[in-house]
Amino acid sequence: MSVKPLIIIIVILILLSLSSSLFFLFKDQGAGKRSVYSLGIRVSLAAMLLILVTYGLYTGELGNSVPWGS
């Protein structure tokens, strides 16, 4: 399986976690622990994203060149 779809899925999951954390923050008014749990999930997803990007660059599936270069 290619790395690019996995990266897109993880970014979408990070955005969903961010929005749910914002919702829980407003709903609980800072008193609940649900926003803290969402932060933990978001940090774990960000670590997975870094690992996937590193793996993609290492294996050559992701390039690090600019499109306007020669």
C-alpha beads as a LAMMPS data file, in Angstrom:
LAMMPS data file: protein, C-alpha beads

70 atoms
69 bonds

1 atom types
1 bond types

-500.0 500.0 xlo xhi
-500.0 500.0 ylo yhi
-500.0 500.0 zlo zhi

Masses

1 110.0

Atoms # bond

1 1 1 0.000 0.000 0.000
2 1 1 1.194 3.458 -0.806
3 1 1 2.101 5.956 1.905
4 1 1 0.238 8.940 0.428
5 1 1 -3.328 7.718 1.173
6 1 1 -2.295 6.844 4.724
7 1 1 -0.887 10.343 5.204
8 1 1 -4.127 11.888 3.948
9 1 1 -6.192 9.683 6.281
10 1 1 -4.035 10.611 9.289
11 1 1 -4.295 14.336 8.507
12 1 1 -8.089 14.015 8.311
13 1 1 -8.118 12.147 11.629
14 1 1 -5.974 14.879 13.209
15 1 1 -8.451 17.524 12.017
16 1 1 -11.373 15.482 13.381
17 1 1 -9.618 15.121 16.716
18 1 1 -8.945 18.852 16.791
19 1 1 -12.581 19.690 16.110
20 1 1 -13.859 17.211 18.688
21 1 1 -11.468 18.640 21.265
22 1 1 -12.770 22.133 20.539
23 1 1 -16.342 20.873 20.899
24 1 1 -15.566 19.161 24.219
25 1 1 -13.783 22.279 25.460
26 1 1 -16.869 24.409 24.837
27 1 1 -19.307 21.735 26.063
28 1 1 -17.467 20.939 29.313
29 1 1 -16.189 24.508 29.787
30 1 1 -12.723 23.251 30.649
31 1 1 -13.862 21.036 33.542
32 1 1 -13.922 17.681 31.707
33 1 1 -11.108 15.390 30.711
34 1 1 -12.401 14.651 27.234
35 1 1 -10.400 17.477 25.683
36 1 1 -7.255 16.103 27.362
37 1 1 -7.954 12.661 25.896
38 1 1 -8.441 14.245 22.478
39 1 1 -5.078 15.943 22.877
40 1 1 -3.472 12.568 23.586
41 1 1 -5.063 11.098 20.484
42 1 1 -3.909 14.079 18.410
43 1 1 -0.331 13.758 19.667
44 1 1 -0.321 10.036 18.864
45 1 1 -1.652 10.715 15.367
46 1 1 0.975 13.419 14.826
47 1 1 3.703 10.964 15.844
48 1 1 2.303 8.412 13.376
49 1 1 2.278 11.106 10.688
50 1 1 5.935 11.919 11.314
51 1 1 6.824 8.237 11.151
52 1 1 4.932 7.811 7.877
53 1 1 6.559 10.863 6.273
54 1 1 9.994 9.685 7.400
55 1 1 9.316 6.209 6.032
56 1 1 8.045 7.644 2.756
57 1 1 11.126 9.805 2.318
58 1 1 13.443 6.944 3.266
59 1 1 11.902 4.494 0.800
60 1 1 11.612 7.064 -1.976
61 1 1 7.804 7.015 -2.211
62 1 1 7.758 10.682 -1.240
63 1 1 10.046 13.104 -2.977
64 1 1 11.595 16.240 -1.570
65 1 1 12.014 18.223 -4.779
66 1 1 10.181 21.369 -5.827
67 1 1 7.982 21.283 -8.932
68 1 1 9.440 24.486 -10.370
69 1 1 13.006 23.145 -10.308
70 1 1 14.627 21.586 -13.345

Bonds

1 1 1 2
2 1 2 3
3 1 3 4
4 1 4 5
5 1 5 6
6 1 6 7
7 1 7 8
8 1 8 9
9 1 9 10
10 1 10 11
11 1 11 12
12 1 12 13
13 1 13 14
14 1 14 15
15 1 15 16
16 1 16 17
17 1 17 18
18 1 18 19
19 1 19 20
20 1 20 21
21 1 21 22
22 1 22 23
23 1 23 24
24 1 24 25
25 1 25 26
26 1 26 27
27 1 27 28
28 1 28 29
29 1 29 30
30 1 30 31
31 1 31 32
32 1 32 33
33 1 33 34
34 1 34 35
35 1 35 36
36 1 36 37
37 1 37 38
38 1 38 39
39 1 39 40
40 1 40 41
41 1 41 42
42 1 42 43
43 1 43 44
44 1 44 45
45 1 45 46
46 1 46 47
47 1 47 48
48 1 48 49
49 1 49 50
50 1 50 51
51 1 51 52
52 1 52 53
53 1 53 54
54 1 54 55
55 1 55 56
56 1 56 57
57 1 57 58
58 1 58 59
59 1 59 60
60 1 60 61
61 1 61 62
62 1 62 63
63 1 63 64
64 1 64 65
65 1 65 66
66 1 66 67
67 1 67 68
68 1 68 69
69 1 69 70
